[in-house]
Amino acid sequence: MPNRAKQFRYVGLDVTASTLTGHYQLDDLAFTETVTFDVDGDLREPGPREVATLWYLVAGLSYFKAGAPELVDLGDTPVTPEAVTFLTAAIREGLGEFAFRNQLWLGDVSIFGGVPATPRGVEVDPLRALTPFGGGIDSVVSVRSLNPAIEQALFVMSPPSGTFAPLEATAAVMALPIKRATRVLDPQITTKNPDFFNGHVPVTAMVTLLACIAALAEDRGAVVMSNEHSASAPNAMWDGLAINHQWSKSANAEDLITDAVASYIGPHFKVASLLRDRSELWVAERFATYHDVHHVFRSCNRAFHQDQAERLVTWCGTCDKCLFINLVLAPFLSRDELTAIFGPTPPLTNPALSEQLRVLVGLGSDKKPFECVGDPDECAVALETVATMSAYAGWDHLHHLARATANERTLAELLEPQGASRVPASWLR
């Protein structure tokens, strides 16, 4: 087990017309991360320049985690109280899974330093938006659910090893302009080092802020996220802390990011998830009607490996994500349609995955998987629905699990809006 470092320091942020470069220091180790943008604008202008500071703060967690020190020195970083609140939550909750897996308590981390930021009031065009696009069912539904009166472009992140083929193919079907960013992490952090702690970081929060920077550089007034209601559901409780693999997709993170962005540039720029008040089953029902993307979309994480040589060209068919996507689509697509997507043995009809399915529907000894999947109620309702369909009459493992669920929610209930949303009325069709 590595030893905890003593201090993490924010050394400085360099901004050019098209790049951000963050400099960090963990005790005696120096780290540098660079993001290069392909957008129609200058990152040094008011708006993107200020929000770049927020990205710089949260991007530092990729390097902070290597030593997980108790002291965080913001140096000369211009910060607002809201920015510090956001960073504090990103360490405590955004690194919750990392802390849980490494059995590290991060409640003892102290943040100090920084200089007061000078807020700027930035005017933006509310009828132009940028939608981060990952090529899965969620972002496809967001793109096609946004009010067509809003001029929309996609925001795509790629690693230096090259673009992701299924993402690019799905984006091509959307037939919208694409704005891009390439993130290059310090090679010290991408090489396995036994002296470093490893684990999950709040990547979606980083991507959200990079999308905000790209949008502001192009005078776009909004970033449209694709995070559902269930993204706020924790995977486990640990020492009084809710551990959520999807924390940076949660409503809490969305609120914190929105407040932090507004503290630098004012309230006119909007960040919200179009799917915040929707269940995974609502998203799946809507996606099932988009037949033109069924042959190209991919949600299996093994298609998005950082190393091109390790990327799968098909669904793996065995991971929790493959099983979950098959499960939520099954009530709305035929067996033949699902076979065309997943191959001759769709995960749901593979008895070897029964234990994984048991966990998804809340019956297993393990908690909700540390993966971007729906909550157990949503999964249980999907399974109960599948068990009533004649196409699955012969699959005993599905019926056995469906009978064991103790879920009180219904499919009709989950297809209705769930909870609150900060989405402006102008975004809705």
C-alpha positions in Angstrom: 0.0 0.0 0.0 1.5 3.4 -0.9 2.1 6.0 1.7 0.1 9.3 1.7 1.9 12.3 0.4 2.2 15.5 2.4 1.0 18.2 0.1 -0.6 18.8 -3.3 -0.1 22.2 -4.9 -1.7 24.1 -7.8 1.3 25.6 -9.5 -0.3 27.5 -12.4 -2.6 27.4 -15.4 -1.4 28.5 -18.9 -4.1 29.5 -21.4 -3.5 30.1 -25.2 -6.0 30.6 -27.9 -6.6 26.8 -28.2 -4.9 25.1 -25.3 -5.1 24.8 -21.5 -2.1 23.5 -19.6 -2.4 22.8 -15.9 0.7 22.5 -13.7 0.6 20.7 -10.4 3.0 19.4 -7.7 2.7 16.5 -5.4 5.4 16.8 -2.8 8.5 16.8 -5.1 6.8 15.4 -8.2 5.7 17.8 -10.9 2.8 17.0 -13.3 1.4 18.7 -16.4 -1.8 18.1 -18.2 -2.8 19.7 -21.6 -6.1 20.0 -23.3 -6.2 21.1 -27.0 -9.4 22.5 -28.4 -10.7 22.5 -32.0 -13.3 25.3 -31.7 -14.2 28.6 -33.4 -13.0 30.9 -30.7 -10.2 32.1 -28.4 -9.9 30.5 -24.9 -8.2 33.7 -23.7 -11.4 35.7 -24.0 -13.6 36.6 -21.0 -15.8 33.6 -20.2 -13.7 30.6 -21.3 -10.7 32.0 -19.5 -12.5 32.3 -16.2 -14.2 28.8 -16.4 -10.8 27.3 -17.3 -9.9 27.9 -13.7 -12.6 25.6 -12.6 -11.5 22.9 -15.0 -7.9 23.4 -13.7 -9.1 22.8 -10.1 -11.0 19.6 -10.8 -8.5 18.2 -13.3 -5.9 18.4 -10.5 -7.6 15.5 -8.8 -6.1 13.0 -11.3 -2.7 13.9 -9.7 -3.9 14.6 -6.2 -5.1 11.0 -6.0 -1.6 9.6 -6.6 -0.7 10.6 -3.1 -4.0 11.7 -1.4 -2.3 14.2 0.9 -4.1 16.0 3.7 -3.0 19.5 2.5 -4.1 21.1 -0.8 -2.4 24.5 -1.6 -4.3 26.5 -4.2 -1.3 28.8 -4.7 -2.2 31.9 -6.7 -5.3 30.4 -8.3 -8.1 32.9 -8.5 -11.0 31.3 -6.7 -14.5 32.2 -5.5 -16.2 30.6 -2.4 -18.3 28.6 -4.8 -15.3 27.2 -6.5 -13.8 26.1 -3.2 -17.1 24.5 -2.2 -17.1 22.6 -5.5 -13.5 21.4 -5.2 -14.2 20.3 -1.6 -17.1 18.2 -2.7 -15.2 16.8 -5.6 -12.5 15.6 -3.2 -14.8 14.3 -0.6 -17.6 12.9 -2.8 -16.2 12.8 -6.3 -13.3 10.8 -5.0 -15.6 8.7 -2.8 -15.2 5.5 -4.8 -11.4 6.0 -4.9 -11.3 6.5 -1.1 -13.6 3.5 -0.5 -11.6 1.1 -2.6 -8.3 2.3 -1.1 -9.7 2.6 2.4 -8.6 6.2 2.6 -10.6 8.8 4.6 -10.4 12.1 2.7 -12.5 14.0 5.2 -9.2 15.2 6.7 -8.1 17.1 3.6 -7.6 20.8 4.2 -7.7 23.3 1.3 -5.9 26.6 1.7 -4.4 29.4 -0.4 -5.8 30.9 -3.6 -6.6 34.6 -4.3 -10.0 36.2 -4.7 -11.3 35.9 -8.3 -12.7 38.9 -10.1 -16.1 37.8 -11.5 -17.1 38.9 -15.0 -20.6 39.3 -16.4 -20.6 37.4 -19.7 -23.4 37.8 -22.3 -24.1 34.6 -24.3 -26.6 33.5 -27.0 -29.3 31.4 -25.3 -30.3 29.9 -28.6 -27.0 28.2 -29.2 -25.9 25.1 -27.2 -23.2 22.5 -27.0 -24.0 18.9 -26.1 -21.3 16.6 -24.8 -21.6 13.4 -26.9 -20.4 9.9 -25.8 -22.2 7.8 -28.4 -24.5 5.9 -26.0 -28.2 5.9 -25.6 -28.3 8.9 -23.2 -26.5 11.5 -25.4 -28.4 10.3 -28.5 -31.7 10.9 -26.7 -30.6 14.3 -25.5 -29.5 15.4 -28.9 -32.8 14.4 -30.4 -35.0 15.8 -27.5 -33.6 19.3 -27.5 -35.8 22.0 -29.0 -34.8 22.3 -32.7 -35.1 26.1 -32.3 -31.8 25.9 -30.4 -28.8 25.7 -32.7 -26.9 22.6 -31.4 -23.4 21.3 -31.8 -21.8 18.2 -30.3 -18.8 18.2 -28.0 -16.5 15.2 -28.4 -13.5 14.3 -26.2 -10.8 12.1 -27.6 -7.5 10.7 -26.1 -4.2 11.3 -27.9 -4.3 7.7 -29.2 -7.1 8.7 -31.6 -10.9 9.0 -31.9 -13.3 6.2 -30.9 -14.9 4.6 -34.0 -18.4 3.8 -32.6 -18.7 7.3 -31.1 -17.7 8.9 -34.4 -20.1 6.7 -36.3 -23.0 7.5 -34.0 -22.1 11.2 -34.1 -22.1 11.1 -37.9 -25.8 9.9 -37.8 -26.6 13.0 -35.7 -25.5 15.2 -38.7 -24.5 18.1 -36.4 -21.3 20.2 -36.2 -18.7 18.6 -33.9 -16.4 20.6 -31.6 -13.5 18.7 -30.1 -11.0 18.5 -27.4 -8.0 16.2 -26.8 -6.8 15.6 -23.3 -3.2 14.6 -22.7 -2.5 13.5 -19.1 0.9 13.5 -17.6 2.6 10.2 -18.6 3.6 9.7 -14.9 0.0 9.1 -14.0 -0.9 6.9 -17.0 2.0 4.5 -16.2 1.4 2.0 -13.4 3.4 3.1 -10.4 3.3 1.0 -7.3 4.0 4.1 -5.2 0.8 5.8 -6.4 -2.8 5.2 -5.3 -5.1 4.4 -8.2 -8.8 4.7 -8.7 -11.8 6.5 -10.1 -11.9 10.3 -10.5 -14.9 12.6 -11.3 -14.2 12.6 -15.1 -17.7 13.8 -16.1 -17.2 17.0 -14.0 -14.0 17.6 -16.0 -15.7 17.0 -19.3 -18.6 19.2 -18.3 -16.3 22.1 -17.6 -14.3 21.6 -20.8 -17.6 21.7 -22.7 -18.5 24.9 -20.9 -15.1 26.4 -22.0 -15.7 25.3 -25.6 -19.2 26.6 -25.6 -18.2 30.0 -24.2 -15.4 30.3 -26.7 -18.1 30.1 -29.4 -20.6 32.4 -27.7 -22.9 29.4 -27.0 -25.2 30.0 -24.0 -25.6 26.5 -22.7 -24.1 23.0 -22.2 -26.7 20.3 -22.4 -25.8 17.2 -20.3 -27.3 13.8 -20.5 -27.4 12.5 -16.9 -30.6 10.8 -15.7 -32.4 10.8 -12.4 -30.7 7.6 -11.2 -27.2 9.0 -11.6 -27.8 10.5 -8.1 -28.3 7.1 -6.5 -25.3 5.9 -4.4 -23.7 2.5 -4.9 -22.9 2.0 -1.2 -22.6 3.7 2.2 -19.2 3.9 3.9 -18.6 5.4 7.3 -21.5 7.8 6.8 -20.5 8.8 3.3 -22.7 8.0 0.3 -20.3 6.4 -2.3 -21.6 7.2 -5.9 -19.6 6.0 -8.9 -21.6 8.6 -10.9 -21.2 11.5 -8.4 -20.1 13.9 -11.2 -23.3 13.0 -13.1 -25.5 13.6 -10.0 -27.9 16.4 -9.4 -25.7 17.6 -6.5 -22.6 17.9 -8.8 -24.8 19.7 -11.4 -25.9 22.2 -8.8 -22.3 22.8 -7.6 -20.9 23.2 -11.1 -23.7 25.6 -12.0 -23.1 27.7 -8.9 -19.3 27.7 -9.4 -19.6 28.7 -13.1 -22.0 31.5 -12.3 -19.7 32.8 -9.6 -17.1 33.5 -12.3 -19.2 34.7 -15.2 -22.7 35.4 -14.0 -26.0 33.6 -14.3 -26.8 33.8 -18.0 -24.8 30.7 -19.1 -26.8 27.5 -18.4 -25.5 24.0 -17.5 -28.2 21.4 -17.0 -29.0 17.8 -17.9 -31.9 17.4 -20.2 -32.6 13.9 -18.7 -32.3 14.9 -15.1 -36.0 14.1 -14.3 -36.1 11.0 -16.5 -35.5 7.3 -15.7 -33.2 5.0 -17.6 -36.3 3.2 -18.8 -37.8 6.4 -20.3 -34.5 7.0 -22.1 -34.4 3.4 -23.4 -38.0 3.7 -24.6 -37.2 6.9 -26.5 -33.9 5.5 -27.9 -35.7 2.3 -29.1 -37.5 4.5 -31.7 -34.2 5.8 -33.2 -33.6 2.8 -35.5 -31.0 4.7 -37.6 -28.4 4.5 -34.8 -29.1 1.0 -33.5 -26.4 -0.5 -35.8 -23.6 1.9 -34.7 -24.0 3.0 -31.1 -22.0 1.4 -28.4 -22.1 1.7 -24.6 -19.6 -1.1 -23.7 -16.7 0.5 -22.0 -14.3 -1.9 -23.7 -14.9 0.0 -27.0 -13.4 3.1 -25.4 -10.1 1.9 -24.0 -7.4 4.5 -24.1 -5.1 2.2 -25.9 -6.3 1.6 -29.5 -4.9 -1.9 -29.5 -7.1 -2.8 -26.6 -10.4 -1.5 -28.0 -13.1 -4.0 -28.9 -14.9 -3.6 -32.3 -18.1 -5.2 -30.9 -20.0 -5.3 -27.7 -18.1 -7.5 -25.2 -21.5 -9.0 -24.1 -20.3 -9.9 -20.6 -19.7 -6.7 -18.7 -22.3 -5.0 -16.4 -22.8 -2.2 -18.9 -23.6 -4.5 -21.8 -26.0 -6.4 -19.6 -27.7 -3.3 -18.3 -28.2 -1.7 -21.7 -29.7 -5.0 -23.0 -32.0 -5.2 -20.0 -33.4 -1.7 -20.3 -33.9 -2.0 -24.1 -35.5 -5.4 -23.9 -39.0 -4.1 -23.0 -39.0 -1.9 -26.1 -37.2 -3.8 -28.8 -37.8 -7.3 -30.3 -35.4 -10.2 -29.8 -34.4 -10.0 -33.4 -33.6 -6.3 -33.0 -31.5 -6.9 -29.9 -29.6 -9.8 -31.6 -28.8 -7.4 -34.4 -27.3 -5.0 -31.8 -25.5 -7.4 -29.4 -24.8 -10.4 -31.6 -26.1 -14.0 -31.5 -26.1 -14.2 -27.7 -27.5 -11.0 -26.2 -26.2 -10.7 -22.5 -29.7 -10.9 -21.1 -30.2 -14.4 -22.5 -26.9 -15.7 -21.2 -27.5 -17.7 -18.0 -23.8 -17.3 -17.2 -24.5 -13.7 -16.3 -27.3 -14.5 -13.8 -25.3 -13.4 -10.8 -24.5 -10.0 -12.5 -28.2 -9.6 -13.3 -29.1 -10.5 -9.7 -26.9 -7.6 -8.5 -28.4 -5.2 -11.0 -31.9 -5.9 -9.8 -30.9 -5.6 -6.1 -30.9 -9.2 -5.1 -27.2 -9.9 -5.0 -24.8 -9.8 -2.0 -23.0 -6.9 -3.7 -24.3 -3.4 -4.0 -25.1 -1.6 -7.2 -22.1 -2.1 -9.5 -19.5 0.7 -9.7 -20.6 1.4 -13.2 -22.8 3.8 -15.0 -26.0 1.8 -14.7 -29.5 2.5 -13.4 -30.7 1.9 -9.9 -32.0 -1.5 -8.8 -35.7 -0.4 -9.0 -35.3 0.5 -12.6 -33.5 -2.8 -13.4 -36.1 -4.8 -11.5 -39.0 -3.2 -13.3 -37.3 -3.9 -16.6 -36.7 -7.5 -15.7 -40.3 -8.0 -14.5 -41.5 -6.5 -17.8 -39.3 -8.9 -19.8 -40.6 -11.9 -17.8 -44.1 -11.2 -19.1 -43.0 -11.2 -22.8 -43.6 -14.3 -24.8 -40.2 -13.9 -26.5 -38.6 -14.7 -23.2 -40.9 -17.6 -22.1 -38.1 -20.2 -22.2 -35.4 -18.4 -20.2 -35.8 -19.8 -16.7 -33.1 -17.7 -15.1 -35.0 -14.5 -16.0 -38.3 -15.8 -14.6 -36.6 -17.0 -11.4 -35.0 -13.6 -10.8 -38.2 -11.7 -11.7 -40.2 -13.7 -9.2 -37.7 -12.9 -6.5 -37.8 -9.2 -6.9 -39.7 -7.2 -4.2 -40.1 -4.1 -6.2 -43.2 -1.9 -5.8 -42.7 0.5 -8.7 -44.2 0.0 -12.1 -43.1 0.6 -15.7 -45.8 3.2 -16.2 -44.6 5.1 -13.1 -41.0 5.1 -14.3 -41.9 6.4 -17.7 -43.2 9.5 -16.0 -41.0 12.4 -14.9 -38.9 11.7 -11.8 -38.1 14.5 -9.4 -36.9 18.0 -10.2 -34.9 19.5 -13.1 -33.2 22.8 -13.7 -33.8 22.5 -17.5 -35.1 25.8 -19.0 -38.5 25.5 -20.6 -37.0 26.8 -23.9 -34.9 23.6 -24.2 -38.0 21.4 -24.4 -39.8 20.5 -27.7 
